[in-house]
Amino acid sequence: MTTRKKRFGDLMGRRTKVSVTGPEPDAAVLAELRALRERVPRLTGSLVASSDGLLIAHDLPDHIEPDGMAALAASQLALSYRLATTAHGGGFDEVVVQGSAGHVVVYAAGWSALTVLAEPDVNVGRLHLESRPVARAIADHLTATTDGTTR
């Protein structure tokens, strides 16, 4: 390789390498997610996603891709909301998906969704008891953040 080609390659390498990072997760929301995992035995992870599928914060295990899970949570939120309003004319609060390998629970949290993952033998009553107030706190926090007020 000639010196000129080497310098050109080095120059192009510097120009084409772009570090892309997403927005920093909301510290208060992340703290809520971590505290929830500490309080609920058999909880394996959680995330908060906007209604359009953007990841706000997550406390997920390494084998789950957070952005993809956020998109799925937003889809479930939209579908569940539509089902609830069509069937009863009311709002949507939560949906539980029980699978052979565990539970996925999506809670409405204002304009976002709190999604909680748990093992199959989790105490679902305890999961709801701990997660519902977290969903309300997250909704309040995100509403205050978007309004420009602080609490």
N, C-alpha and C positions, 0 to 999 in steps of 0.2 A: 504494500500500500504506500502510495506516495505521501509525502508530508502534507501536501495541499489537501488530499482527500481525507487524511486523518484530522486535520484542523477543521475541515468542513463538517466532518462527522461529529467532532466534539462540539462545535458551535450549534449544530442542529439538535444534538442531544440536550444541550442546555436550554434551547428554545422550546423544545417539544415536551419536556418533562414538566408537568404541571401538578402541583399538589392540590388535590381537591378535598376539602373537608366540609362536612355538613355543619349546620348550626349547633351550637353548644346546647346540650339538653338543659331544660329548665331545672335548676337546682332544687327548688321547693317540690316540684312534681317528682323528681328522682328520689328525694328523701322520703316522700310518701310511699313510693313503690318499695323501697328497701325496707322501710318500717313494716309494711304489710307482709312482706316475706318473712320477717323475723317473728311476727305475731301468729302466723297461720302455719301450723305443721302440715307438711306434704304439699305446700305451694311451691311450684317449680319456677315460676317467672311471671312477669307482668309487663304491660306496656300501655302507653297512652298514645293514641293516634287521633289526628283531626278527622272530621267527617269526610274530608276529601282524600284521606289515605296517607297524609304526611306524618311521619314519626315525630312525636314531641319528646318522649323520653321512654327508656326501657330498662328493665332489669331482667333480661332473658338469659337462659343458658347459651353457651357458645355455639351449640349445634343449630340454633334457630336464627335465621336471617331476619333482623329487626324490620327492615324496610318492607320486605315481602309480607311479614306478619302484620304490619301496620295497614297495608293495603287490604289484606283479607279481613281484618277487624273492621275497617271502614265499610267494606262491602256487606259484612254481616250486620252492622249497625243500620245501614240504609235498608236492607231487605227486611230486617226485623221491625224497623219503624213503619215501613210500608204495610207489612202484614198486620201489625197491631192497629194502625189507623184504619185500614180497610175492614178488618173484622169487627172492631169495637168502636172506632171513632176516637179512641183515646190515644195518649202518648205511649212511648216505649220506655221501659225501665231497664230490663235485662233479659238475656237469653242464655240458657245453659245448654251446651253441647256435651253429651256424655259419650265418650268413645271407649273402646276396649283398653286403651293405654292411658286414659285420663280424661279430665274435664277441661273444657274451655268455656269461660264465662265472660260475656261481653256486657258491660254496664254502661248505660248512657251517662255521660258526664258533661252536660251542657252541649256545646257544639263539638265535643270530642267523645271518644270511647275509651273506657278503662277495660283492658282485656287481661284476664287472669288465667294462668295455666296451673293445673293441679294434678296430682297423682290420682289413680282410680280410687284409692281408699281414703281420700280426703273427707273430712266432715263437712259436707256441703252447707249445712246450717251455719257452722262456724265461719266458713268461707264467706257466706252472704253477710253475716253479722259484722265481720271485719271490713269487707270490701265496699259495702254500700256507703258508709260514711266517708271512705276514701274517695269514692267517685264524686260525692257531693263536694268534698274539700277541693278536689282537683278542678271541678267545674267552677267553683267560686274563685279559685286562684287564677285560672285561665281567663275568666271573665274580667277580673280585676286587672290583669296584665294587659288585655286588649283594650280596656277602657282607659288605660293610662294611670289608673289609681293604684295605690299600694295598700296592702292590709297588714 
